[in-house]
Amino acid sequence: MDWQALWLTARLAALVSTILVVISIPLAHWIVFNRRRWTFLVESVVSLPLVLPPTVMGFYLLMATGTRSPLGRLWNEWTGHPLAFTFEGLVVASVFYSLPFAVQPVAAAFAQIDPTLREASATLGASRLRTFLRVVLPLSIEGVVAGLVLSFAHTVGEFGVVLMVGGNLPGVTRTISIAVYDHVQALQYREATLTALFMLAFSFAVLLMVYGLRRRPLAAAPMA
């Protein structure tokens, strides 16, 4: 087991999922409750990583974080080193690539809230912010947790985007999925098997958590 790659992957996934929770809640709220006709364009952009090949997504993100891009030049001037092929570059790329996995569960939870509850809150004089904090968000907490878990798991399993933007630098950008690939390339099948089994167990645990959150208890049968 490559513990260095595992620790780097855990740090990356924790940081990315935390950022995505902060981003996804207001973005999902805007998508669900906004009445503008062009909202579907924003939804399409957010969902693009679901259908775009990881290598294509990684290529565009590499160009966006490279030294010739505005973001890359700004980062280089600010920090003194390029953004691509760094841990920070992985964070930026992973946030964009895992965005739909955080936004969609939250948006689905928001969409299931009875509109009359928000209307009743407004009728009682509550502001939009108070209605969101006291009504919308508590009723959608399962979607928020599901988005957090899914974005964390998706970041852990990234390969194509991570390899394109971060390369394969041990201790810097070498994640657990790249470590499996390296073990196979070096014919180290025992190490690859152990790491792959760990990833399998982790993925199964994530699915159990997500489906457990979405499960609803059956209504009690009427007594005879």
N, C-alpha and C positions, 0 to 999 in steps of 0.2 A: 504494500500500500504506500503510495506517494503522499505522505502526510503534509509535506510542504504545499503540494498542489491542492490537497483537500482543504487546508486552512485558508489558502488564497481564495478558493472557490466559495467557501463559507463567508468570508469577509465581503467578497464581491456580491454574492446573492443577498446578504443581509442589508448592505448599503443600498443596492438597487431597489429591493422590495420596499424599503423604508421611503426612498425618494418617490417611488411610484404610488404609494398610498397617498402621500401628500398631493401628488399631481392628479391622480385618478378621481378623487372625490369631487373636487370642483369641476373637473372636465366632464365626468359622467353626469353630474347635476345639470350642467349647461346643455349637454346633448339631449337629455331626457325632457327637461322642462322648457327648453328654448323653443319658440314658436316660429323662428325664421325658416324660410323655405330651403335655404342652402345649408342647413344643418347636416344633411346627408353627406355633403362633401367632406365635412370634418370627420364624420363617422368613417367614411371610406379611407381617409388618410390614416386615421388611428388604427384601422383594421388591416392596413396594407401589409404589415409584417406577417400576417397569417397566411398570405398567399404568395408573397414574394420569396423566391429561393434565397436561402441564407447567404450564399456566395454573392448574389446580386446585391442584397441588402448590405452585406459587409463591404462590398466594393464602394458603394455610394457613401457609406459611413467613413470608410478610409479616406475617400476624397474630401469629405467634409471636415475631417480632423487632421488632414495633412498640412504640411508647412506652407503650402500655396493657397490654402483656403483662408477666408477671413477669420474663422474661429481658430484655426491652427496658428496663424500669425499672431493673433491676439494672445493666445495662450503662451506662445513662445516668448513674446515680449514681457509677459507678466511673470512667468515662472523661470524662464531661461532654458527650458527644454521643450521638445515637441510633445504634442498630445498623443499622436499615434504611437503604438507600440509601448504604451505605458499603462499602469493600473488605472489611472484616471481616464485614459482613453477607453478602456474596457467598460468603465462605469457609464460613460456617455453613450457608448454603442449599445450596451445592455439595456439602458433605460428606454431607448427608442425601440429596440427589438422586442422587449417584453411588455411594452405599453398596452397592447390590446388584452393581454392576459390579466391586467389589473383593472382596466377600464370596463370591460364587458360585464364581469360579474357584479360590479357596483352599479352599473347602468341598469342591468336586469333587476336588481333589488329595488332601485328607485322606481322603476316602471311598474312594479307590482303594488306599490302603495296606493291605497284608496284615495282618489283626489278629494273626496269629501272631508278627509281628515285635515288636509292642508287648508281647505276652505273654511272649516270650522275654526282652525287656529287663527286664520286671518280675521274672521268675524269677531273673535274674542279680543282683537286688538294686538295680537302678536306680530312682531316684525318678521320679514322674510328670513333674516338670520336666526332669530329665536325659533321660528317654525322649523327651520332646517335642523338646528341643534337639539331641539326638544321633541320633534316629531319624526322628521324624515330620517335623520341619521340613526337614532336608536332602532327604528324599524328595519333598517338596512344593514345592521351590523354583521349579519351572516354573509352578505355579499362582500362587504369590506374585508372580512377575514378570509373569504375564499379568494379574493383578488390578491391579498397579501401572500397567501400560501402558493397560489398558482404562479405568481410572478417570481417568487423565491425559487420554486422548483424549476421553472423554465430557465432561469438564469443559471442554475446549477448544471442543467443539461445542454447549454449552448455549446456549439462546436464551430460551425462555419463562420459566423460573425466574429467570434472571439479570435479565431485563427487569422482572419483577414485583417482585423483592426489591431490585434495585440501581438500576433506572431506566436512564438513558442519560446519565451524567455523564462527559464526556471526561477521561481521566486518572485517574478514580476508579472507575467501574463500567462504562465502555464497553468491552466485549470485542470480539473480532474478528468474532463472529457478528452482533452488533448493528451493527458497522461496515458489514458487507455489506448489511444491511437499510437502513441510512441512505443508502448509496450508491445503492441502487435507488430509494428514495423520492425522492432528489434527481436522478434520471435520470443519474447518473454511472456509466454502464454499463462504461466502461473500467476504472475503479477497482474496481467490483464484480466484474468478470471476473477481474482479477489476483488479488484477495483470494480469490475462490472457487476459482481454480485452485490456489492455495497450499493451501487447506483440503482440496481433493481429493487433492493429492499427499501431504499429511500423513496423511490418513485411510487412503490405500492403503498407505503405509509402516507404519502401525500394524497393519493387518490382516496384512501380510507378516510382521511380527515375531511377532504372536500365533500365527498358524498355523504359522510356522516353529518356535516353541517347542513346540507340541503335536505336531508331526510326529515319527513314530517311524521309524527306518530299517528297511527290510525285512530280514527274516532272510536270511542268506546261503544260497543254494541248495546242497544237498549235491553234492559232487563225484562225478562218474561214476566 
